[in-house]
Amino acid sequence: MNYRQNLAVLLMSVTSTLAVAQGAPAGAPKAAKSNAHVLTNAEFDELDKHPESLVLIDVRRPDEVTAIGGFPVYLSIQLKDLASSTAWIPKDRTVVLVSNHAGRASKAADILAAKGFKVAGAVGAQTYEKAGGTIVHIPVPAPRAGGAGAGGDEGK
């Protein structure tokens, strides 16, 4: 090899080393991939036709549900509380987990599937709406004049 070829090989090896170094640090834990199925609008709509055999669990914070909207009937159990709240979840129903874009819902689906629940999958409320689905937007009521309990008969 001549000088130019050697220089080109050296530059290519240096730039490829730099490109690899810009990725995740060696030995860094990789984010666990969920096994949950993310439901399409058509799949969710088909499940929703039989509400008597379905339970929706929304794992978002209440302020997210209020600000973004959601589905009309659901259990509200945040992801951090899910593992300790399984007694409240009916075992005889198919479970669909809800979050904004199905990320947290997928993690929640994995947790419940591992505990023996019949999990259909995860759905994102915002994703569902963006794809043409209808979600419920609940207006936040204005605070009552005089504050809570003003003029009431609490303590009587």
Rosetta blueprint (number, residue, H / E / L):
1 M L
2 N L
3 Y H
4 R H
5 Q H
6 N H
7 L H
8 A H
9 V H
10 L H
11 L H
12 M H
13 S H
14 V H
15 T H
16 S H
17 T H
18 L H
19 A H
20 V H
21 A H
22 Q L
23 G L
24 A L
25 P L
26 A L
27 G L
28 A L
29 P L
30 K L
31 A L
32 A L
33 K L
34 S L
35 N L
36 A L
37 H L
38 V E
39 L L
40 T L
41 N H
42 A H
43 E H
44 F H
45 D H
46 E H
47 L H
48 D H
49 K L
50 H L
51 P H
52 E H
53 S H
54 L E
55 V E
56 L E
57 I E
58 D E
59 V L
60 R L
61 R L
62 P H
63 D H
64 E H
65 V H
66 T H
67 A H
68 I H
69 G L
70 G E
71 F L
72 P L
73 V L
74 Y L
75 L E
76 S E
77 I L
78 Q L
79 L H
80 K H
81 D H
82 L H
83 A L
84 S L
85 S L
86 T H
87 A H
88 W H
89 I L
90 P L
91 K L
92 D L
93 R L
94 T E
95 V E
96 V E
97 L E
98 V E
99 S E
100 N L
101 H L
102 A L
103 G H
104 R H
105 A H
106 S H
107 K H
108 A H
109 A H
110 D H
111 I H
112 L H
113 A H
114 A H
115 K L
116 G L
117 F L
118 K L
119 V E
120 A E
121 G E
122 A E
123 V E
124 G E
125 A H
126 Q H
127 T H
128 Y H
129 E H
130 K H
131 A L
132 G L
133 G L
134 T L
135 I L
136 V E
137 H L
138 I L
139 P L
140 V L
141 P L
142 A L
143 P L
144 R L
145 A L
146 G L
147 G L
148 A L
149 G L
150 A L
151 G L
152 G L
153 D L
154 E L
155 G L
156 K L
